[in-house]
Amino acid sequence: MAGRIEDYALIGDMQTAALVCRDGTADWLCLPRFDSHAVFAGLLGTEEHGFWRLGPARAEGTEPAKADRRRYRGDSLVLESEWDTPRGTVRVTDFMPPRDGAPQLIRIVEGVSGRVPMRSELRMRFSYGRVTPWVHKVDNRTVAVAGPDSVWLDTEADTYGKNLTTYSDFTVGPGDRVAFTISWQPSHHEPPALPEPENSLEATELFWREWVDQCTYHGPYREAVVRSLITLKALTYAPTGGIVAAPTTSLPEEIGGVRNWDYRYTWLRDAAITLSSLLRTGYREEARAWREWLLRAVAGDPENLQIMYGIAGERELGEAELDWLPGYENSTPVRVGNGAANQLQLDVYGEVTEALHLAHMTGLTRNDYAMGLQLKLIEYLEKHWEEPDEGIWEVRGPRRHFVHSKVMAWVAVDRTIKLVESGDVEGPLERWRELRDEIHRDVCERGYDKERNTFTQSYGSKELDASLLLIPQMGFLPPDDKRVIGTIEAIQRELSTEDGFILRYPTEGEDAGVDGLAGDEGAFLACSFWMADDLAMIGRVDEARRLFEKLLSLRNDLGLLAEEWDSNLQRQVGNFPQAFSHVPLIDTALRLTASGAYVG
């Protein structure tokens, strides 16, 4: 059985990622890309669907021991796990070197004290656990082959096969180091080069040390900010600059429920806010790469802007269910692909335009096509902003006039007006100013409940929506506007859990709610960070700081966050780790630091 979501650590090479549990089991790994088929899919099934466990040997039929300690080595993505056993202490170092050739997962066992018997159990299953490969030896190397894929195991330790699993039993004493490496290669290619684990470890540490040194933020909460930045970098697909929302699929938003989605794609919304955080912490090259990815993905067809694309800009992300996988803690269905790619979400136009505006304002090298794209997006919005859409939360119920979508349409027009006013491009300034005023007036008249003094989820509805917290942050209304304060207080009353975190919107349990789905979900962490931002903006900075630090306490021992928090079960839920949780963590830390809310 897979561990709790927060029991996992992330390692990756900026092209794919693995999740390693506290007991030394790699339960999730897609090769060679984030969105490739999984070689280890035990996270969403059982051990029969693929895993790699490396830790102290144990008696047959007993549970593997969890590490007594684990940490990332400094500001890096190199994981160290240590076990104290009756026979001594042992350390396992796990990492994936930034790719220069075949993708590799390297695991180095090091004896610390005593003499500790160890075992490696490697069960490779291709195509999300459905295909058992042909495993054989080639020149003392173990290779698993199925169709187009091959995975090579290299180690100096003796190995043997049993029950369609590759084992290695060995003992380490003080200073002993035994390395294991798996490398992926197309099965029709020559074998990958022999790995050099120790050199790769040194190079990987150097890479992360040099990357973190570029961070310009040195204020309070720096540890949390830097770990979040490292996580965002790990979720970036280096060849293209695309940023995945998470490296996993179908980790449930409700344990045992149906809200299980594939997040291994690039949402324009998530990527745009990620760009904002990167720019404000000194990472201009990543921001430039994302802008280039965006221009390639949208090229030639801005009128049909999708809400998400593949990591190389692919448009076809057809959704399917993997019925042979029982799901994480029996949460089904397990989905790959994402049918929401073809939804209409008007807020995306605002997020993309805001990101391009910020890139321009912070001095990112001028790109005339980016400016032209911004004008094209506004031309589309002029014709379509009055239409209903599926909104920021990708509801699978009927389209509505979501207030947040209209607000972000206003943002798109407002930022483009500022671009024209700067003299960098030409456009129909007066016409767009009238459009901006029209959208603003429409939202304030049709999306605001005067009796309750709050904006609502959609025109004519009574429901609230946490995305309304972005109204002051986007500059749609000033923080001291009574309608803004009323909305913040209404969300606190109606969408807050008992422990003070914020739900996205009301759900209806067994009945289909506004999102067209049955079941409930956890508190959405991004929304809770937005609440902390808003509280700081309206002067309630002590309350904002307390909420922020409470949110920080939800991170696992390695500083990682999933998408949501289940207040009833007191555990993380949803895909993991989640960019849309780590980005607002960074933003809120920066805002609280600027407001002087930090108390050391």
Secondary structure, 3 states (H helix, E strand, C coil): CCCCHHHEEEEECCCCEEEEECCCEEEEEECCCCCCCEEECHHHCCHHHCEEEEEECCCCCCCCCCCCEEEECCCCCCEEEEEEECCEEEEEEEECCCCCCCCEEEEEEEEEEECEEEEEEEECCHHHHCECCEEEEECCEEEEEECCEEEEEEECCCCEEECCEEEEEEEECCCCEEEEEEEEEECCCCCCCCCCHHHHHHHHHHHHHHHHCCCCCCCCCHHHHHHHHHHHHHCEECCCCEECCCCCECCCCCCCCCCCCECCCEEHHHHHHHHHHHHHCCCHHHHHHHHHHHHHHHCCCHHHCCCEECCCCCCCCCCEECCCCCCHHHCCCCEECCHHHHCCCCHHHHHHHHHHHHHHHCCCCCCHHHHHHHHHHHHHHHHHCCCCECCCCCCCCCCECEHHHHHHHHHHHHHHHHHHHCCCCCCCHHHHHHHHHHHHHHHHHHCEECCCCEECCECCCCCCCHHHHHHHHCCCCCCCCHHHHHHHHHHHHHCECCCCCECCCCCCCCCCCCCCCCCCCCEEHHHHHHHHHHHHHCCCHHHHHHHHHHHHCCCCCCCCCCCEEECCCCEEECCCCCHHHHHHHHHHHHHHHHHCCCCC
